[in-house]
Amino acid sequence: MAKGRKPRSADFKAKVALAALQERRTSAELAKQFGVHPSQIQTWKKRVVEGAVDLFVDPRRDREDALLDPADRDADMLPFLERRAKRYYLRGICNRLHHKRAAPNPPARR
């Protein structure tokens, strides 16, 4: 019978990936030591290397928005602005309808 997947904690994955980054042992040796498949070790190692850049990003200076062309930023904002415009438009219609209904009936003409 096949074994099911064994959930691994983030701490464990980081520990294995850092051991792989040190390159003191082969993936096969690390796999035997930690009880995981060598390809899994390579995947975790790759994720650590790719994610390392995020550790050094200063949100005050290195904003992705600054790298975007202003036209691209505006294009990203369009759906938000359209929703907001629709909301205010519908709110105005509802307010006008409410005020028409709430107005007292004019006196009857004779």
C-alpha positions as CSV (number, residue, x, y, z in Angstrom):
1,M,0.0,0.0,0.0
2,A,1.3,3.5,-0.9
3,K,2.1,5.9,1.8
4,G,0.2,9.2,1.9
5,R,1.9,12.6,1.9
6,K,3.6,13.5,5.1
7,P,3.0,17.2,6.0
8,R,6.3,19.1,6.6
9,S,6.6,22.2,8.6
10,A,8.1,25.4,7.2
11,D,10.9,25.1,9.7
12,F,11.8,21.7,8.5
13,K,11.7,22.7,4.9
14,A,14.0,25.7,5.7
15,K,16.4,23.6,7.6
16,V,16.7,21.1,4.8
17,A,17.0,23.8,2.1
18,L,19.7,25.6,4.1
19,A,21.6,22.3,4.5
20,A,21.4,21.9,0.7
21,L,22.6,25.4,0.1
22,Q,25.7,24.7,2.2
23,E,26.7,22.0,-0.3
24,R,28.6,20.0,2.2
25,R,26.6,16.9,1.3
26,T,24.9,15.6,-1.8
27,S,21.2,15.7,-2.3
28,A,21.1,11.9,-1.9
29,E,22.9,12.1,1.5
30,L,20.6,14.8,2.7
31,A,17.6,12.9,1.5
32,K,18.6,9.9,3.5
33,Q,19.4,12.0,6.5
34,F,16.0,13.9,6.5
35,G,13.8,11.2,5.0
36,V,12.7,13.1,1.9
37,H,13.1,12.7,-1.8
38,P,16.2,14.4,-3.4
39,S,14.0,16.2,-6.0
40,Q,12.0,17.7,-3.1
41,I,15.2,19.0,-1.6
42,Q,16.1,20.6,-4.9
43,T,12.6,22.2,-5.1
44,W,12.9,23.7,-1.5
45,K,16.4,24.9,-2.3
46,K,15.2,26.6,-5.4
47,R,12.3,28.3,-3.5
48,V,14.8,29.6,-0.9
49,V,17.1,31.1,-3.6
50,E,14.2,32.7,-5.5
51,G,12.7,34.1,-2.3
52,A,15.9,35.5,-0.9
53,V,15.5,38.7,-2.9
54,D,12.3,39.5,-0.9
55,L,14.3,39.6,2.3
56,F,16.2,42.7,1.1
57,V,13.4,44.7,-0.4
58,D,12.8,48.0,1.4
59,P,9.1,48.8,1.1
60,R,9.8,52.5,1.6
61,R,12.2,52.7,-1.4
62,D,11.8,49.7,-3.6
63,R,8.1,50.0,-4.5
64,E,7.0,48.0,-7.5
65,D,4.6,50.9,-8.3
66,A,7.5,53.1,-9.0
67,L,8.8,50.7,-11.6
68,L,5.5,50.6,-13.4
69,D,4.6,52.9,-16.2
70,P,2.0,55.5,-15.1
71,A,-0.3,54.1,-17.9
72,D,0.0,50.6,-16.4
73,R,-0.8,51.9,-12.9
74,D,-3.9,53.6,-14.3
75,A,-5.0,50.4,-16.1
76,D,-4.7,48.5,-12.8
77,M,-6.8,51.1,-11.1
78,L,-9.6,51.1,-13.7
79,P,-11.6,48.2,-12.3
80,F,-11.5,49.7,-8.8
81,L,-12.6,53.1,-10.1
82,E,-15.4,51.6,-12.2
83,R,-16.8,49.8,-9.1
84,R,-16.5,53.0,-7.0
85,A,-18.3,55.1,-9.7
86,K,-21.1,52.5,-10.0
87,R,-21.5,52.5,-6.3
88,Y,-21.8,56.3,-6.1
89,Y,-24.1,56.4,-9.1
90,L,-26.4,53.8,-7.6
91,R,-26.3,55.5,-4.2
92,G,-27.4,58.8,-5.7
93,I,-30.3,57.1,-7.5
94,C,-31.4,55.4,-4.3
95,N,-31.2,58.6,-2.3
96,R,-33.3,60.4,-4.9
97,L,-35.9,57.7,-5.0
98,H,-36.0,57.6,-1.2
99,H,-36.5,61.4,-1.0
100,K,-39.3,61.2,-3.6
101,R,-41.2,58.6,-1.6
102,A,-40.6,60.3,1.7
103,A,-41.9,63.7,0.5
104,P,-45.4,64.5,1.8
105,N,-48.3,64.4,-0.6
106,P,-49.2,67.8,-2.0
107,P,-52.6,69.1,-1.0
108,A,-55.4,68.1,-3.3
109,R,-56.7,70.6,-5.8
110,R,-60.3,71.7,-5.7
